Amino acid sequence: MDYNIPLFDLNYDDKEENAVLDVLRSKWISTGPKSQELEEMFCEYFKVEHAVSLTNCTVALHLAMEVLGLQEGDEVICPSLTFVATANAIRYVGAKPVFADIKSEETLTIDPEHIKKLITDKTKAIVVMHYAGFACEMDEILSIARENNLKVIEDACHGPLSEFKDKKLGTIGDVGCFSFFSNKNLSTGEGGMLLTNNRELAEKAKLMRSHGMTTMSYNRAKGHSTSYDVVALGYNYRMDDIRASLGIVQLGKLPEDLEKRSKVRFAYERALESVNNIKVPFKNHPYFSSNYIFPIVLSENVEKSRDEIRDLLHKSGIQTSIHYPPVHLFDIYYDEKERGLSKTESVYNRLITLPMYGKLAEEKVDYICKKLKEYAV
Ligand SMILES: *Cc1c(COP(=O)(O)O)cnc(C)c1O
């Protein structure tokens, strides 16, 4: 079905087309100067020491686990209300994801109090996910990590240029991971970035993204080196320059796009004030957010099911989604089913993601909210 109002719309114009054409004409299409330029731009925009461009965020998370030395037998605490890659990456290194509940219907991010209860002798790290671009409670989480000698990995896929106090999300823990999948705030089709202020971790990540080789093809092509050694069992997790050139244009556009998204959120909040049966999470969140998505939570007294309401919205031409089916309820995590993440499960049954993108017009927001008022009874 072709929706009149899609969930997301790419923020692309001829700038992206021209950037790709320039790379094609340069004849250097794999990892090279554009990937490096994108990394330098990330360091500048995110005020961080090191940026490592990668194929996607799933591998960024995998490398984060590896460079932090996580391994078989370790436990890593993570949310369940997230994309499955957050948890799967923990298993890639043989460690075990231990799922924590969300804080509340208002604050859909990981609950620091629940993290404390889940810590055992085996716990080595915490993965946080800044839902919709709203910062997790990082002061509490960092202090729990310090007290228990745990690493902190930020799955910051939802939050490029989002903030917590004076810092950008993804630069607060040991390592931050970003995705440039098509529907993210910054889109390159596939793509990812690992950020860290730790030089040693960045160097390990760079080594591991390219087969554990001590030099990359571009350096050899440029005559900077003629040979290489292989010093670790690495992967091919490199981003190519075609995608990096898209990333450069997209990152340049991001601040303006995020301002527009803030206005869209504001329009939603205003239009939903008169709708009794719907709650907007993160209503009084104090820090700047990228507004990657716009989630709403139906009140418990709404008689129609979440799925019936979604169907009605779809019939009115409005595309919606759910972020996310809880990871601990998926079949491959079947032994986690009884974890009793009551807040995650309760909110999941009442959660709907509404359309969100910079160009979403206020009239459309009003139309969506009018339909919701009609259906959410
Ligand atoms: C998109 C996303 C990922 C996966 O990113 P890919 O680049 O598609 O691998 C991981 N975690 C979260 C929270 C995401 O939104």
The ligand as an ORCA input file, in Angstrom:
! r2SCAN-3c Opt
* xyz 0 1
  C      19.083      0.700     13.269
  C      19.497      0.226     14.588
  C      20.518     -0.723     14.756
  C      21.146     -1.455     13.610
  O      21.799     -0.634     12.728
  P      22.275     -1.220     11.302
  O      23.106     -0.091     10.764
  O      21.051     -1.465     10.497
  O      23.081     -2.430     11.555
  C      20.903     -1.056     16.038
  N      20.317     -0.498     17.109
  C      19.323      0.412     16.990
  C      18.717      0.994     18.223
  C      18.879      0.794     15.737
  O      17.875      1.676     15.631
*
